Amino acid sequence: MPEVILTFEWDGKTVNKEAIGFDGKTCTEQTDFIEKALGAVNQKRRFKPEYLRQTKQKDTRLKY
């Protein structure tokens, strides 16, 4: 099950966000609202190897 972990540093200014269990860009899609709420949009991001994985897409082709 995907989860997001927020770590607040003692300085009160630094928040680290870690998305676990997401594939591809779904991590940023599902956590952008957190960055916006904290006013940290477009801050320095470090992506895990899972970010480069493509999400599984449902096959919507018609089969005859």
Rosetta blueprint (number, residue, H / E / L):
1 M L
2 P L
3 E E
4 V E
5 I E
6 L E
7 T E
8 F E
9 E L
10 W L
11 D L
12 G L
13 K L
14 T L
15 V E
16 N E
17 K E
18 E E
19 A E
20 I E
21 G L
22 F L
23 D L
24 G L
25 K L
26 T H
27 C H
28 T H
29 E H
30 Q H
31 T H
32 D H
33 F H
34 I H
35 E H
36 K H
37 A H
38 L H
39 G L
40 A L
41 V L
42 N L
43 Q L
44 K L
45 R L
46 R L
47 F L
48 K L
49 P H
50 E H
51 Y H
52 L H
53 R L
54 Q L
55 T L
56 K L
57 Q L
58 K L
59 D L
60 T L
61 R L
62 L L
63 K L
64 Y L
